[in-house]
Amino acid sequence: MDSSLFHITRPSTLKENAPLLIMFHGFGSDENDLFSFASELPEELFIISVRAPYAMQPYGNAWYAINFDADMNKWSDDEQAKQSRDLIAKFIDEACATYPVDKNNVTLLGFSQGTILSYAVALTYPEKVNNVVALSGYINPDILPEDVETKDYSHLHFYCSHGSVDQVIPVDWARKAPTFLKALNIDHKYSEFPVGHGVAPQNFYEFRTWLEKKI
């Protein structure tokens, strides 16, 4: 692969046409974060965990910059986010060409900023994705294409979850996702758990069960 995105893999028990799961970590983390889930996920999955392209100091990585103004209002670098969105789309193609996976059975799993990107990739390039596990994130309309209403999303499935006391991304932001997805006639499930910015054990078991049925 000639991709600039560093990644680690867990091979599938299948020698060919394995369902592919690609993981995208949150702001300030790295590829090892979500990869801890790998040993608990279905053996037939070929799992790739990707490191975001922008290195942070003193450690960690980001898919795009998050900045604060003098009043501590937070804003995202949407142009950088779009660049990462398109980089991920290219990475999916490269992964499908490089590894013994089924390009028609691709799942994206994101956390926080990785979820925001997973939404954007699936809604911009629906032909590359089948399922999305969207943990503790939200849909940013500013990094979606303008023709979102005319695309064919009939094959997409989303599992969305959020902590009801999330102190990083307000739960109200996540609650907009079901309405957004329903308007596009996209199959989805939305759940909340009584935690902060993280994945509760019951959250993990629920999305794993959902994923087992989809792959």
Secondary structure, DSSP 8 states (H G I E B T S, - for coil): ---S--EEEE--SSSSSEEEEEEE--TTB-THHHHTTGGGS-TT-EEEEE--SEE-SSS-EESS-EEE-TT--EEE-HHHHHHHHHHHHHHHHHHHHHSSEEEEEEEEEEETHHHHHHHHHHHH-GGG-SEEEEES----GGGS-TTGGGS--TT-EEEEEEETT-SSS-HHHHTHHHHHHHHTT-EEEEEEES-SSS--HHHHHHHHHHHHHH-
